Amino acid sequence: MYPDSLFEEAEDITSILLEKLPKHVDGKDAILELKEADYQWRQMEWIGWYYEYKIFSVLSQTLGGALGPAYGNTTFDYRRHLVWDLKAHPKHTSKGTPNEPMILNDQEAVEACVAENGGVGFIVVKGEAQFDNSGEFKIWHDILKGRTSTYEHERIRRGATSRMRKVAFDIDSIDAYFIEDQSVLDRGIEEGWLKFFQKGMRNANGSPRRAKYALRTDKAPHSLKVASVRC
């Protein structure tokens, strides 16, 4: 049974974000804003980084709070009374298919955070992305960066197709999910609404990738969602 304080905090967060977050974001404007803040502006998946930056800024200025705890290379994005990670989740891929599951965080970090902090929550901005059908956005971003990334060099070496970039994002809803203990994680894996991402996979240099949890938001039980607002 969740404490009342969890629902109060989740509702405070989602209602403030509904009021303060931009509902439509142009990709070029977002990247330039991130560049001005010197925050992850070179990243291809700018939507997640932009909303991570924007949500933390809004919440820290209105509700207070700070960065969450760190476990290895994983730092959780926000802590008020409870620990939350901040996600943006386009509902469809560039091909129009459902974009499930949603990648969460490193498995070991999630389990440690749940054990030490009475659970962990995920604030999720969901919506629809528009895609760079012409390739112009990628060219613009590459010119802005002024160099080709190591990731891009490796992709070219492998002969892999470049992933289609997102050029804009429109929010449909803001949801808060909360995992209270290890038994919920175990049940999610058993029932199939939690999965492991990258388990058994390797990086380009041959080193093993760390497994992450991934959430099927379309299959998650209602009890996992502790607050939700429509935009």
FIKOLZA-1660 file (N, C-alpha, C; in steps of 0.1 Angstrom, whole numbers, plus 5000, padded with zeros to 4 digits):
% residues 231
   i   px   py   pz ch aa at
   1 5009 4988 5000  A  M  N
   1 5000 5000 5000  A  M CA
   1 5009 5012 5000  A  M  C
   2 5007 5021 4990  A  Y  N
   2 5015 5033 4989  A  Y CA
   2 5010 5043 5000  A  Y  C
   3 5020 5051 5006  A  P  N
   3 5016 5061 5015  A  P CA
   3 5010 5073 5008  A  P  C
   4 5001 5081 5015  A  D  N
   4 4995 5092 5009  A  D CA
   4 5005 5102 5004  A  D  C
   5 5017 5103 5010  A  S  N
   5 5027 5113 5006  A  S CA
   5 5032 5110 4992  A  S  C
   6 5032 5098 4988  A  L  N
   6 5036 5094 4974  A  L CA
   6 5026 5101 4964  A  L  C
   7 5013 5099 4966  A  F  N
   7 5004 5104 4957  A  F CA
   7 5004 5119 4957  A  F  C
   8 5006 5125 4969  A  E  N
   8 5006 5140 4970  A  E CA
   8 5018 5145 4962  A  E  C
   9 5030 5139 4963  A  E  N
   9 5042 5143 4956  A  E CA
   9 5040 5141 4941  A  E  C
  10 5035 5130 4937  A  A  N
  10 5033 5127 4923  A  A CA
  10 5023 5137 4917  A  A  C
  11 5013 5140 4924  A  E  N
  11 5003 5149 4919  A  E CA
  11 5008 5164 4918  A  E  C
  12 5016 5167 4928  A  D  N
  12 5023 5180 4928  A  D CA
  12 5032 5182 4916  A  D  C
  13 5040 5171 4913  A  I  N
  13 5049 5172 4902  A  I CA
  13 5042 5172 4889  A  I  C
  14 5032 5164 4886  A  T  N
  14 5026 5163 4873  A  T CA
  14 5018 5176 4871  A  T  C
  15 5011 5181 4881  A  S  N
  15 5003 5193 4879  A  S CA
  15 5012 5206 4876  A  S  C
  16 5023 5207 4883  A  I  N
  16 5033 5218 4880  A  I CA
  16 5038 5216 4866  A  I  C
  17 5042 5204 4862  A  L  N
  17 5047 5202 4848  A  L CA
  17 5037 5205 4838  A  L  C
  18 5024 5202 4840  A  L  N
  18 5014 5205 4831  A  L CA
  18 5013 5220 4829  A  L  C
  19 5015 5228 4839  A  E  N
  19 5014 5242 4838  A  E CA
  19 5027 5248 4832  A  E  C
  20 5038 5243 4835  A  K  N
  20 5051 5250 4831  A  K CA
  20 5058 5244 4819  A  K  C
  21 5056 5232 4815  A  L  N
  21 5063 5226 4804  A  L CA
  21 5058 5231 4791  A  L  C
  22 5066 5233 4781  A  P  N
  22 5061 5236 4767  A  P CA
  22 5055 5224 4761  A  P  C
  23 5043 5225 4756  A  K  N
  23 5036 5213 4750  A  K CA
  23 5041 5210 4736  A  K  C
  24 5047 5219 4729  A  H  N
  24 5053 5216 4716  A  H CA
  24 5067 5221 4716  A  H  C
  25 5076 5213 4712  A  V  N
  25 5090 5217 4711  A  V CA
  25 5096 5214 4697  A  V  C
  26 5102 5225 4691  A  D  N
  26 5109 5223 4679  A  D CA
  26 5123 5218 4682  A  D  C
  27 5128 5208 4675  A  G  N
  27 5141 5202 4678  A  G CA
  27 5153 5212 4677  A  G  C
  28 5153 5221 4667  A  K  N
  28 5164 5230 4666  A  K CA
  28 5164 5240 4678  A  K  C
  29 5152 5245 4682  A  D  N
  29 5151 5254 4693  A  D CA
  29 5156 5247 4706  A  D  C
  30 5152 5234 4707  A  A  N
  30 5155 5227 4720  A  A CA
  30 5171 5225 4720  A  A  C
  31 5177 5221 4709  A  I  N
  31 5191 5218 4709  A  I CA
  31 5199 5231 4712  A  I  C
  32 5194 5242 4706  A  L  N
  32 5201 5255 4709  A  L CA
  32 5199 5259 4723  A  L  C
  33 5188 5256 4729  A  E  N
  33 5186 5259 4744  A  E CA
  33 5195 5250 4752  A  E  C
  34 5197 5238 4748  A  L  N
  34 5206 5229 4755  A  L CA
  34 5221 5234 4753  A  L  C
  35 5224 5238 4742  A  K  N
  35 5237 5243 4739  A  K CA
  35 5240 5256 4747  A  K  C
  36 5230 5264 4749  A  E  N
  36 5232 5276 4757  A  E CA
  36 5235 5272 4772  A  E  C
  37 5228 5262 4776  A  A  N
  37 5230 5257 4790  A  A CA
  37 5242 5247 4791  A  A  C
  38 5248 5244 4780  A  D  N
  38 5260 5235 4779  A  D CA
  38 5256 5222 4785  A  D  C
  39 5244 5216 4780  A  Y  N
  39 5239 5204 4786  A  Y CA
  39 5235 5194 4775  A  Y  C
  40 5244 5185 4772  A  Q  N
  40 5240 5173 4763  A  Q CA
  40 5235 5177 4750  A  Q  C
  41 5239 5188 4744  A  W  N
  41 5233 5193 4732  A  W CA
  41 5238 5186 4720  A  W  C
  42 5248 5178 4721  A  R  N
  42 5253 5171 4709  A  R CA
  42 5246 5157 4707  A  R  C
  43 5238 5154 4717  A  Q  N
  43 5232 5140 4717  A  Q CA
  43 5221 5139 4705  A  Q  C
  44 5221 5128 4699  A  M  N
  44 5212 5125 4688  A  M CA
  44 5197 5125 4693  A  M  C
  45 5195 5118 4705  A  E  N
  45 5182 5116 4710  A  E CA
  45 5179 5128 4719  A  E  C
  46 5177 5140 4713  A  W  N
  46 5176 5153 4721  A  W CA
  46 5164 5154 4729  A  W  C
  47 5153 5147 4725  A  I  N
  47 5140 5148 4732  A  I CA
  47 5142 5144 4747  A  I  C
  48 5148 5133 4749  A  G  N
  48 5150 5128 4763  A  G CA
  48 5158 5137 4771  A  G  C
  49 5169 5142 4765  A  W  N
  49 5178 5151 4773  A  W CA
  49 5172 5165 4775  A  W  C
  50 5164 5170 4765  A  Y  N
  50 5158 5183 4766  A  Y CA
  50 5148 5182 4778  A  Y  C
  51 5139 5172 4778  A  Y  N
  51 5129 5172 4789  A  Y CA
  51 5135 5168 4803  A  Y  C
  52 5146 5161 4803  A  E  N
  52 5153 5159 4815  A  E CA
  52 5158 5172 4821  A  E  C
  53 5164 5180 4812  A  Y  N
  53 5169 5193 4816  A  Y CA
  53 5157 5202 4820  A  Y  C
  54 5147 5202 4812  A  K  N
  54 5136 5212 4815  A  K CA
  54 5128 5208 4827  A  K  C
  55 5125 5195 4829  A  I  N
  55 5117 5191 4840  A  I CA
  55 5125 5194 4853  A  I  C
  56 5138 5190 4853  A  F  N
  56 5146 5193 4866  A  F CA
  56 5146 5208 4869  A  F  C
  57 5147 5216 4858  A  S  N
  57 5148 5231 4861  A  S CA
  57 5134 5235 4866  A  S  C
  58 5123 5231 4861  A  V  N
  58 5110 5235 4866  A  V CA
  58 5108 5231 4880  A  V  C
  59 5111 5218 4883  A  L  N
  59 5108 5212 4896  A  L CA
  59 5117 5219 4907  A  L  C
  60 5130 5220 4904  A  S  N
  60 5139 5226 4914  A  S CA
  60 5135 5240 4917  A  S  C
  61 5130 5248 4907  A  Q  N
  61 5126 5262 4909  A  Q CA
  61 5113 5263 4916  A  Q  C
  62 5104 5253 4915  A  T  N
  62 5091 5254 4921  A  T CA
  62 5089 5246 4934  A  T  C
  63 5093 5234 4934  A  L  N
  63 5092 5225 4945  A  L CA
  63 5104 5223 4953  A  L  C
  64 5116 5228 4948  A  G  N
  64 5128 5225 4955  A  G CA
  64 5133 5212 4950  A  G  C
  65 5141 5206 4959  A  G  N
  65 5147 5193 4955  A  G CA
  65 5161 5194 4949  A  G  C
  66 5167 5182 4946  A  A  N
  66 5180 5182 4941  A  A CA
  66 5182 5169 4932  A  A  C
  67 5194 5167 4927  A  L  N
  67 5197 5155 4920  A  L CA
  67 5195 5143 4930  A  L  C
  68 5191 5132 4924  A  G  N
  68 5189 5120 4931  A  G CA
  68 5202 5113 4934  A  G  C
  69 5202 5101 4940  A  P  N
  69 5214 5093 4944  A  P CA
  69 5220 5087 4931  A  P  C
  70 5233 5084 4933  A  A  N
  70 5241 5078 4922  A  A CA
  70 5245 5064 4926  A  A  C
  71 5244 5055 4916  A  Y  N
  71 5249 5041 4918  A  Y CA
  71 5257 5038 4905  A  Y  C
  72 5270 5037 4908  A  G  N
  72 5279 5035 4896  A  G CA
  72 5279 5047 4887  A  G  C
  73 5276 5044 4874  A  N  N
  73 5275 5054 4864  A  N CA
  73 5261 5060 4862  A  N  C
  74 5252 5056 4871  A  T  N
  74 5238 5060 4869  A  T CA
  74 5234 5070 4881  A  T  C
  75 5230 5082 4877  A  T  N
  75 5225 5091 4887  A  T CA
  75 5211 5094 4884  A  T  C
  76 5202 5092 4894  A  F  N
  76 5188 5094 4892  A  F CA
  76 5186 5109 4892  A  F  C
  77 5176 5113 4884  A  D  N
  77 5175 5127 4880  A  D CA
  77 5170 5137 4890  A  D  C
  78 5162 5133 4900  A  Y  N
  78 5155 5142 4909  A  Y CA
  78 5151 5135 4922  A  Y  C
  79 5153 5143 4932  A  R  N
  79 5148 5138 4945  A  R CA
  79 5141 5150 4952  A  R  C
  80 5129 5148 4956  A  R  N
  80 5123 5157 4966  A  R CA
  80 5122 5150 4979  A  R  C
  81 5110 5144 4982  A  H  N
  81 5110 5135 4993  A  H CA
  81 5113 5121 4988  A  H  C
  82 5109 5118 4976  A  L  N
  82 5112 5105 4970  A  L CA
  82 5121 5107 4958  A  L  C
  83 5126 5096 4953  A  V  N
  83 5135 5096 4941  A  V CA
  83 5127 5094 4928  A  V  C
  84 5130 5102 4918  A  W  N
  84 5123 5101 4905  A  W CA
  84 5134 5102 4894  A  W  C
  85 5131 5094 4884  A  D  N
  85 5139 5096 4871  A  D CA
  85 5130 5102 4861  A  D  C
  86 5135 5110 4852  A  L  N
  86 5127 5118 4843  A  L CA
  86 5129 5113 4828  A  L  C
  87 5118 5110 4822  A  K  N
  87 5118 5104 4809  A  K CA
  87 5109 5111 4799  A  K  C
  88 5113 5111 4786  A  A  N
  88 5104 5115 4775  A  A CA
  88 5102 5103 4766  A  A  C
  89 5089 5100 4763  A  H  N
  89 5087 5088 4755  A  H CA
  89 5078 5090 4743  A  H  C
  90 5084 5091 4731  A  P  N
  90 5075 5092 4719  A  P CA
  90 5067 5079 4718  A  P  C
  91 5054 5080 4715  A  K  N
  91 5045 5069 4715  A  K CA
  91 5046 5060 4702  A  K  C
  92 5052 5066 4692  A  H  N
  92 5054 5058 4679  A  H CA
  92 5068 5060 4673  A  H  C
  93 5072 5050 4666  A  T  N
  93 5085 5051 4659  A  T CA
  93 5083 5059 4646  A  T  C
  94 5094 5060 4639  A  S  N
  94 5094 5067 4626  A  S CA
  94 5085 5059 4616  A  S  C
  95 5083 5047 4618  A  K  N
  95 5075 5038 4609  A  K CA
  95 5060 5038 4613  A  K  C
  96 5057 5045 4624  A  G  N
  96 5043 5046 4629  A  G CA
  96 5039 5035 4638  A  G  C
  97 5048 5026 4641  A  T  N
  97 5045 5015 4650  A  T CA
  97 5046 5019 4665  A  T  C
  98 5039 5012 4674  A  P  N
  98 5040 5016 4688  A  P CA
  98 5055 5015 4693  A  P  C
  99 5059 5025 4701  A  N  N
  99 5073 5025 4706  A  N CA
  99 5073 5019 4720  A  N  C
 100 5073 5006 4721  A  E  N
 100 5073 4999 4733  A  E CA
 100 5084 4989 4733  A  E  C
 101 5091 4986 4744  A  P  N
 101 5089 4992 4757  A  P CA
 101 5097 5005 4758  A  P  C
 102 5095 5011 4770  A  M  N
 102 5103 5023 4773  A  M CA
 102 5115 5020 4782  A  M  C
 103 5127 5024 4777  A  I  N
 103 5139 5020 4784  A  I CA
 103 5140 5029 4797  A  I  C
 104 5142 5022 4808  A  L  N
 104 5144 5028 4821  A  L CA
 104 5158 5031 4824  A  L  C
 105 5164 5024 4834  A  N  N
 105 5177 5026 4839  A  N CA
 105 5185 5013 4841  A  N  C
 106 5197 5014 4844  A  D  N
 106 5206 5002 4847  A  D CA
 106 5199 4994 4858  A  D  C
 107 5199 4981 4855  A  Q  N
 107 5192 4971 4864  A  Q CA
 107 5197 4972 4878  A  Q  C
 108 5211 4971 4880  A  E  N
 108 5216 4972 4893  A  E CA
 108 5213 4985 4900  A  E  C
 109 5214 4996 4893  A  A  N
 109 5211 5009 4899  A  A CA
 109 5197 5010 4903  A  A  C
 110 5187 5005 4895  A  V  N
 110 5173 5005 4899  A  V CA
 110 5171 4997 4911  A  V  C
 111 5176 4985 4912  A  E  N
 111 5174 4976 4923  A  E CA
 111 5180 4982 4936  A  E  C
 112 5192 4988 4935  A  A  N
 112 5198 4995 4947  A  A CA
 112 5190 5007 4951  A  A  C
 113 5185 5015 4942  A  C  N
 113 5178 5027 4945  A  C CA
 113 5165 5023 4952  A  C  C
 114 5158 5013 4947  A  V  N
 114 5145 5008 4953  A  V CA
 114 5148 5003 4967  A  V  C
 115 5159 4995 4969  A  A  N
 115 5162 4990 4982  A  A CA
 115 5165 5000 4993  A  A  C
 116 5172 5011 4988  A  E  N
 116 5177 5021 4998  A  E CA
 116 5169 5033 5000  A  E  C
 117 5159 5035 4991  A  N  N
 117 5151 5048 4992  A  N CA
 117 5136 5046 4992  A  N  C
 118 5132 5034 4995  A  G  N
 118 5117 5031 4996  A  G CA
 118 5110 5032 4983  A  G  C
 119 5118 5028 4972  A  G  N
 119 5112 5028 4959  A  G CA
 119 5118 5038 4950  A  G  C
 120 5114 5038 4937  A  V  N
 120 5118 5048 4928  A  V CA
 120 5107 5051 4918  A  V  C
 121 5105 5063 4914  A  G  N
 121 5095 5067 4905  A  G CA
 121 5100 5072 4892  A  G  C
 122 5092 5072 4882  A  F  N
 122 5095 5077 4868  A  F CA
 122 5085 5087 4864  A  F  C
 123 5089 5099 4861  A  I  N
 123 5080 5109 4855  A  I CA
 123 5082 5108 4840  A  I  C
 124 5071 5106 4833  A  V  N
 124 5072 5103 4819  A  V CA
 124 5063 5112 4811  A  V  C
 125 5070 5120 4803  A  V  N
 125 5063 5129 4793  A  V CA
 125 5061 5121 4780  A  V  C
 126 5049 5118 4777  A  K  N
 126 5045 5110 4765  A  K CA
 126 5039 5119 4754  A  K  C
 127 5042 5115 4742  A  G  N
 127 5036 5123 4731  A  G CA
 127 5040 5118 4718  A  G  C
 128 5039 5126 4707  A  E  N
 128 5042 5122 4694  A  E CA
 128 5054 5130 4688  A  E  C
 129 5063 5123 4682  A  A  N
 129 5074 5129 4676  A  A CA
 129 5072 5131 4661  A  A  C
 130 5078 5141 4655  A  Q  N
 130 5079 5143 4641  A  Q CA
 130 5093 5140 4636  A  Q  C
 131 5094 5134 4624  A  F  N
 131 5107 5129 4620  A  F CA
 131 5113 5136 4608  A  F  C
 132 5126 5134 4607  A  D  N
 132 5134 5141 4597  A  D CA
 132 5134 5133 4584  A  D  C
 133 5123 5134 4576  A  N  N
 133 5122 5126 4564  A  N CA
 133 5132 5130 4553  A  N  C
 134 5137 5143 4553  A  S  N
 134 5145 5148 4543  A  S CA
 134 5160 5146 4546  A  S  C
 135 5163 5145 4559  A  G  N
 135 5177 5144 4563  A  G CA
 135 5183 5158 4567  A  G  C
 136 5175 5168 4565  A  E  N
 136 5180 5182 4567  A  E CA
 136 5184 5185 4581  A  E  C
 137 5176 5179 4590  A  F  N
 137 5178 5181 4605  A  F CA
 137 5192 5175 4609  A  F  C
 138 5195 5163 4604  A  K  N
 138 5207 5157 4608  A  K CA
 138 5219 5165 4603  A  K  C
 139 5218 5170 4590  A  I  N
 139 5229 5179 4585  A  I CA
 139 5231 5191 4593  A  I  C
 140 5219 5198 4597  A  W  N
 140 5220 5210 4605  A  W CA
 140 5227 5207 4619  A  W  C
 141 5223 5196 4625  A  H  N
 141 5229 5192 4638  A  H CA
 141 5244 5189 4637  A  H  C
 142 5247 5182 4626  A  D  N
 142 5262 5178 4624  A  D CA
 142 5270 5191 4622  A  D  C
 143 5265 5200 4615  A  I  N
 143 5272 5213 4612  A  I CA
 143 5274 5220 4626  A  I  C
 144 5263 5220 4634  A  L  N
 144 5264 5227 4647  A  L CA
 144 5274 5221 4656  A  L  C
 145 5275 5208 4655  A  K  N
 145 5285 5201 4664  A  K CA
 145 5299 5203 4659  A  K  C
 146 5300 5205 4646  A  G  N
 146 5314 5208 4640  A  G CA
 146 5323 5197 4639  A  G  C
 147 5318 5185 4642  A  R  N
 147 5326 5173 4640  A  R CA
 147 5317 5160 4640  A  R  C
 148 5323 5150 4635  A  T  N
 148 5316 5137 4635  A  T CA
 148 5318 5129 4647  A  T  C
 149 5308 5125 4654  A  S  N
 149 5310 5118 4667  A  S CA
 149 5316 5104 4665  A  S  C
 150 5322 5099 4676  A  T  N
 150 5327 5085 4676  A  T CA
 150 5317 5075 4672  A  T  C
 151 5305 5077 4677  A  Y  N
 151 5293 5068 4674  A  Y CA
 151 5291 5068 4659  A  Y  C
 152 5291 5080 4653  A  E  N
 152 5288 5081 4638  A  E CA
 152 5300 5075 4630  A  E  C
 153 5312 5077 4634  A  H  N
 153 5323 5071 4627  A  H CA
 153 5322 5055 4628  A  H  C
 154 5318 5050 4639  A  E  N
 154 5316 5036 4641  A  E CA
 154 5305 5031 4632  A  E  C
 155 5294 5038 4631  A  R  N
 155 5282 5034 4623  A  R CA
 155 5286 5034 4608  A  R  C
 156 5294 5044 4604  A  I  N
 156 5299 5044 4590  A  I CA
 156 5308 5032 4587  A  I  C
 157 5317 5029 4597  A  R  N
 157 5326 5018 4595  A  R CA
 157 5318 5005 4593  A  R  C
 158 5308 5003 4601  A  R  N
 158 5300 4991 4600  A  R CA
 158 5290 4991 4588  A  R  C
 159 5288 5002 4582  A  G  N
 159 5279 5003 4571  A  G CA
 159 5265 5003 4575  A  G  C
 160 5262 5007 4587  A  A  N
 160 5248 5007 4592  A  A CA
 160 5241 5019 4588  A  A  C
 161 5228 5018 4587  A  T  N
 161 5219 5029 4583  A  T CA
 161 5218 5039 4594  A  T  C
 162 5219 5052 4591  A  S  N
 162 5217 5062 4601  A  S CA
 162 5202 5062 4606  A  S  C
 163 5201 5063 4619  A  R  N
 163 5187 5064 4625  A  R CA
 163 5181 5077 4621  A  R  C
 164 5168 5077 4618  A  M  N
 164 5161 5089 4614  A  M CA
 164 5159 5098 4627  A  M  C
 165 5163 5110 4625  A  R  N
 165 5162 5120 4636  A  R CA
 165 5148 5125 4639  A  R  C
 166 5146 5129 4651  A  K  N
 166 5133 5135 4654  A  K CA
 166 5134 5150 4653  A  K  C
 167 5125 5157 4648  A  V  N
 167 5126 5172 4645  A  V CA
 167 5117 5180 4654  A  V  C
 168 5107 5173 4661  A  A  N
 168 5098 5181 4670  A  A CA
 168 5091 5171 4679  A  A  C
 169 5084 5176 4689  A  F  N
 169 5077 5167 4699  A  F CA
 169 5065 5174 4705  A  F  C
 170 5054 5167 4705  A  D  N
 170 5042 5173 4711  A  D CA
 170 5038 5164 4723  A  D  C
 171 5036 5170 4735  A  I  N
 171 5032 5162 4747  A  I CA
 171 5017 5159 4746  A  I  C
 172 5014 5146 4749  A  D  N
 172 5000 5142 4751  A  D CA
 172 4996 5141 4766  A  D  C
 173 5006 5135 4774  A  S  N
 173 5003 5133 4788  A  S CA
 173 5016 5133 4796  A  S  C
 174 5014 5135 4809  A  I  N
 174 5025 5134 4818  A  I CA
 174 5021 5124 4829  A  I  C
 175 5028 5113 4830  A  D  N
 175 5025 5102 4839  A  D CA
 175 5036 5100 4849  A  D  C
 176 5032 5096 4861  A  A  N
 176 5041 5092 4872  A  A CA
 176 5039 5077 4875  A  A  C
 177 5049 5069 4874  A  Y  N
 177 5049 5055 4877  A  Y CA
 177 5058 5054 4890  A  Y  C
 178 5055 5044 4898  A  F  N
 178 5063 5042 4910  A  F CA
 178 5064 5027 4913  A  F  C
 179 5077 5023 4915  A  I  N
 179 5081 5009 4919  A  I CA
 179 5085 5009 4933  A  I  C
 180 5078 5003 4942  A  E  N
 180 5080 5004 4956  A  E CA
 180 5090 4994 4962  A  E  C
 181 5092 4983 4956  A  D  N
 181 5102 4973 4962  A  D CA
 181 5106 4963 4951  A  D  C
 182 5115 4954 4955  A  Q  N
 182 5120 4944 4946  A  Q CA
 182 5109 4935 4941  A  Q  C
 183 5100 4932 4950  A  S  N
 183 5089 4923 4946  A  S CA
 183 5081 4928 4934  A  S  C
 184 5080 4941 4933  A  V  N
 184 5073 4947 4921  A  V CA
 184 5081 4945 4909  A  V  C
 185 5094 4947 4910  A  L  N
 185 5103 4944 4898  A  L CA
 185 5102 4929 4894  A  L  C
 186 5103 4920 4904  A  D  N
 186 5102 4906 4900  A  D CA
 186 5089 4902 4894  A  D  C
 187 5078 4908 4899  A  R  N
 187 5065 4905 4894  A  R CA
 187 5064 4911 4879  A  R  C
 188 5070 4922 4877  A  G  N
 188 5069 4928 4864  A  G CA
 188 5076 4919 4854  A  G  C
 189 5088 4914 4857  A  I  N
 189 5095 4905 4848  A  I CA
 189 5087 4892 4846  A  I  C
 190 5081 4887 4856  A  E  N
 190 5073 4875 4855  A  E CA
 190 5061 4877 4847  A  E  C
 191 5054 4888 4848  A  E  N
 191 5042 4890 4841  A  E CA
 191 5044 4897 4827  A  E  C
 192 5056 4901 4824  A  G  N
 192 5060 4906 4811  A  G CA
 192 5058 4921 4808  A  G  C
 193 5054 4928 4818  A  W  N
 193 5053 4943 4816  A  W CA
 193 5066 4950 4820  A  W  C
 194 5075 4943 4826  A  L  N
 194 5089 4947 4827  A  L CA
 194 5098 4937 4819  A  L  C
 195 5108 4943 4812  A  K  N
 195 5117 4934 4804  A  K CA
 195 5131 4939 4807  A  K  C
 196 5141 4931 4803  A  F  N
 196 5155 4935 4803  A  F CA
 196 5159 4939 4790  A  F  C
 197 5166 4950 4789  A  F  N
 197 5171 4956 4776  A  F CA
 197 5186 4955 4777  A  F  C
 198 5192 4951 4766  A  Q  N
 198 5207 4950 4764  A  Q CA
 198 5213 4937 4771  A  Q  C
 199 5205 4929 4778  A  K  N
 199 5210 4918 4785  A  K CA
 199 5216 4908 4775  A  K  C
 200 5229 4905 4776  A  G  N
 200 5236 4896 4767  A  G CA
 200 5242 4903 4755  A  G  C
 201 5239 4916 4754  A  M  N
 201 5245 4923 4742  A  M CA
 201 5259 4928 4745  A  M  C
 202 5266 4932 4734  A  R  N
 202 5279 4937 4736  A  R CA
 202 5281 4950 4729  A  R  C
 203 5290 4958 4734  A  N  N
 203 5294 4971 4727  A  N CA
 203 5303 4968 4715  A  N  C
 204 5305 4979 4707  A  A  N
 204 5313 4977 4695  A  A CA
 204 5327 4972 4698  A  A  C
 205 5332 4975 4710  A  N  N
 205 5346 4970 4714  A  N CA
 205 5346 4956 4720  A  N  C
 206 5334 4950 4721  A  G  N
 206 5333 4936 4726  A  G CA
 206 5330 4935 4740  A  G  C
 207 5330 4946 4748  A  S  N
 207 5326 4946 4762  A  S CA
 207 5311 4944 4764  A  S  C
 208 5307 4937 4774  A  P  N
 208 5293 4935 4776  A  P CA
 208 5286 4947 4780  A  P  C
 209 5274 4949 4775  A  R  N
 209 5265 4960 4779  A  R CA
 209 5258 4957 4792  A  R  C
 210 5256 4967 4800  A  R  N
 210 5249 4965 4813  A  R CA
 210 5234 4964 4810  A  R  C
 211 5228 4954 4816  A  A  N
 211 5213 4953 4814  A  A CA
 211 5206 4964 4820  A  A  C
 212 5195 4969 4813  A  K  N
 212 5186 4979 4818  A  K CA
 212 5172 4973 4819  A  K  C
 213 5164 4979 4828  A  Y  N
 213 5150 4976 4828  A  Y CA
 213 5143 4984 4817  A  Y  C
 214 5132 4978 4812  A  A  N
 214 5124 4985 4802  A  A CA
 214 5109 4982 4805  A  A  C
 215 5101 4992 4805  A  L  N
 215 5087 4991 4809  A  L CA
 215 5078 4992 4797  A  L  C
 216 5069 4982 4797  A  R  N
 216 5058 4982 4787  A  R CA
 216 5047 4991 4793  A  R  C
 217 5047 5003 4789  A  T  N
 217 5037 5012 4795  A  T CA
 217 5023 5008 4791  A  T  C
 218 5021 5002 4780  A  D  N
 218 5008 4997 4776  A  D CA
 218 5003 4985 4783  A  D  C
 219 5012 4978 4790  A  K  N
 219 5009 4966 4798  A  K CA
 219 5010 4968 4813  A  K  C
 220 5015 4979 4817  A  A  N
 220 5017 4981 4832  A  A CA
 220 5004 4981 4839  A  A  C
 221 5004 4975 4851  A  P  N
 221 4992 4975 4859  A  P CA
 221 4988 4989 4863  A  P  C
 222 4975 4992 4865  A  H  N
 222 4970 5005 4869  A  H CA
 222 4976 5009 4882  A  H  C
 223 4980 5000 4891  A  S  N
 223 4985 5004 4904  A  S CA
 223 4999 5010 4903  A  S  C
 224 5006 5008 4892  A  L  N
 224 5019 5013 4890  A  L CA
 224 5019 5028 4887  A  L  C
 225 5008 5033 4881  A  K  N
 225 5007 5047 4877  A  K CA
 225 5000 5054 4889  A  K  C
 226 5008 5063 4895  A  V  N
 226 5003 5070 4907  A  V CA
 226 4998 5084 4905  A  V  C
 227 5000 5089 4893  A  A  N
 227 4994 5102 4889  A  A CA
 227 4995 5103 4874  A  A  C
 228 4985 5111 4868  A  S  N
 228 4985 5113 4853  A  S CA
 228 4977 5125 4850  A  S  C
 229 4983 5133 4840  A  V  N
 229 4975 5145 4835  A  V CA
 229 4976 5145 4820  A  V  C
 230 4965 5149 4814  A  R  N
 230 4964 5150 4800  A  R CA
 230 4967 5164 4795  A  R  C
 231 4974 5166 4784  A  C  N
 231 4978 5179 4780  A  C CA
 231 4968 5184 4769  A  C  C
% end
